[in-house]
């Protein structure tokens, strides 16, 4: 699986996506990076 993160609309939040599926919305980009790292480590 490949995860990616991008801005969530025109907000300060970040969306974590797996393909086109929304997995999570986080406040900080650093949090999105950490979540991707942990999800990939668990796979």
Secondary structure, DSSP 8 states (H G I E B T S, - for coil): --EEEEE-TTSS-EEEEETTEEEEEES-HHHHHHHHHHHHHH-
